Amino acid sequence: MKNLFIESRSQGRMERSPEIDFNAESGILSITGESVLENPLRFYTPVVEWMREFVATFKHEIKLSIRLGYYNTSTSKNIYTLLEILSDHLKAGGKVKIDWYYKNYDSDTREEIEDIMLDLDLNINMISYIPNDEE
């Protein structure tokens, strides 16, 4: 299986896509940047498809790191889908580690992570950080 890498892109303040760096050999997956997309399905469909195929064949621990400085509701739904795939993989006997970084003052994201953990019966390491001036 090939790696999946999508470079982050910005088209002004209205359209920003995150960097997707999914390594099929190591099982280290990361989603970083910001995600504000007019058509999130066009962006996330190949990511979701890759994840489904990947978990079906990968036999070692999968490590997902999420660090989105800002994302909209449409992105949230797609992240949920990715986490749902990992939750199913875990329930089927796979190994999964998830680190979700969020800004130390962002209580909305913290609550969303907690809700996802409850909904999917999934352990997520919530890591708060102090953003720099560029975030």
Secondary structure, DSSP 8 states (H G I E B T S, - for coil): ---EEE--EEETTTEEE-EEEE-TTT-EEEEEEEEB-SSHHHHHHHHHHHHHHHHHH--S-EEEEEEEEEE-HHHHHHHHHHHHHHHHHHHTT--EEEEEEEETT-HHHHHHHHHHHHHHT---EEEEE---TT-
